[in-house]
Amino acid sequence: MEILIICLILLLFALLVFFAVRSEKSLIRSWLLLAVTEAERQLGSGTGKAKLRKVYLWFNERFPVVSFFVAFETFSKWVDAALEVMEQILASREGNDG
């Protein structure tokens, strides 16, 4: 009986975390765009691993609960997606300047 209660509590906790991550996903995406842009500004090009490490540390500080449940490989994919958006924004700005 006690094990059943513990399992139910763990299941409820996992569901809460899952829905929290889902609801925060838009916020996380926006924040990641800002973070990768700032890391690029601070560290420059050609420093991909250092930028990823810096953004990951910022992510852990900003979203400690979410970061506990997100695998680094998943986080890295999120960063790659944010970098693609950043590059698209920069390309569209360059196109508008010329």
GISUL-V623698 format. One record per residue. N is the residue number from 0. RES is the residue in three letters. SS is DSSP state (H for helix, E for strand, C for the rest). PHI is phi as a letter, one per 20 degrees, with the letter a starting at -180 (none if undefined). PSI is psi in radians with two decimals (none if undefined). Layout:
((N;RES;SS;PHI;PSI) (N;RES;SS;PHI;PSI))
This chain:
((0;MET;C;none;-0.78) (1;GLU;H;f;-0.68) (2;ILE;H;f;-0.66) (3;LEU;H;f;-0.76) (4;ILE;H;f;-0.75) (5;ILE;H;f;-0.75) (6;CYS;H;f;-0.71) (7;LEU;H;f;-0.72) (8;ILE;H;f;-0.78) (9;LEU;H;f;-0.69) (10;LEU;H;f;-0.79) (11;LEU;H;f;-0.73) (12;PHE;H;f;-0.77) (13;ALA;H;f;-0.71) (14;LEU;H;f;-0.72) (15;LEU;H;f;-0.77) (16;VAL;H;f;-0.76) (17;PHE;H;g;-0.85) (18;PHE;H;f;-0.53) (19;ALA;H;f;-0.76) (20;VAL;H;f;-0.74) (21;ARG;H;f;-0.75) (22;SER;H;f;-0.46) (23;GLU;H;e;-0.08) (24;LYS;H;g;-0.73) (25;SER;H;f;-0.75) (26;LEU;H;f;-0.75) (27;ILE;H;f;-0.75) (28;ARG;H;f;-0.79) (29;SER;H;f;-0.76) (30;TRP;H;f;-0.72) (31;LEU;H;f;-0.65) (32;LEU;H;f;-0.78) (33;LEU;H;f;-0.74) (34;ALA;H;f;-0.76) (35;VAL;H;f;-0.56) (36;THR;H;f;-0.75) (37;GLU;H;f;-0.72) (38;ALA;H;f;-0.69) (39;GLU;H;f;-0.73) (40;ARG;H;f;-0.73) (41;GLN;H;f;-0.74) (42;LEU;H;d;-0.33) (43;GLY;C;m;-3.09) (44;SER;C;e;2.81) (45;GLY;C;m;0.23) (46;THR;C;c;0.76) (47;GLY;H;g;-0.84) (48;LYS;H;f;-0.69) (49;ALA;H;f;-0.71) (50;LYS;H;f;-0.75) (51;LEU;H;f;-0.76) (52;ARG;H;f;-0.76) (53;LYS;H;f;-0.80) (54;VAL;H;f;-0.65) (55;TYR;H;f;-0.73) (56;LEU;H;f;-0.76) (57;TRP;H;f;-0.72) (58;PHE;H;f;-0.77) (59;ASN;H;f;-0.62) (60;GLU;H;f;-0.73) (61;ARG;H;f;-0.65) (62;PHE;C;c;1.15) (63;PRO;H;f;-0.67) (64;VAL;H;f;-0.80) (65;VAL;H;f;-0.76) (66;SER;H;f;-0.47) (67;PHE;H;f;-0.53) (68;PHE;H;d;-0.06) (69;VAL;C;d;2.17) (70;ALA;C;f;2.60) (71;PHE;H;f;-0.64) (72;GLU;H;f;-0.71) (73;THR;H;f;-0.79) (74;PHE;H;g;-0.74) (75;SER;H;f;-0.68) (76;LYS;H;f;-0.68) (77;TRP;H;f;-0.71) (78;VAL;H;f;-0.75) (79;ASP;H;g;-0.73) (80;ALA;H;f;-0.71) (81;ALA;H;f;-0.66) (82;LEU;H;f;-0.66) (83;GLU;H;f;-0.73) (84;VAL;H;f;-0.76) (85;MET;H;g;-0.78) (86;GLU;H;f;-0.67) (87;GLN;H;f;-0.72) (88;ILE;H;f;-0.79) (89;LEU;H;f;-0.71) (90;ALA;H;f;-0.69) (91;SER;H;f;-0.57) (92;ARG;H;f;-0.72) (93;GLU;H;f;-0.66) (94;GLY;H;f;-0.57) (95;ASN;H;f;-0.42) (96;ASP;H;f;-0.52) (97;GLY;C;e;none))
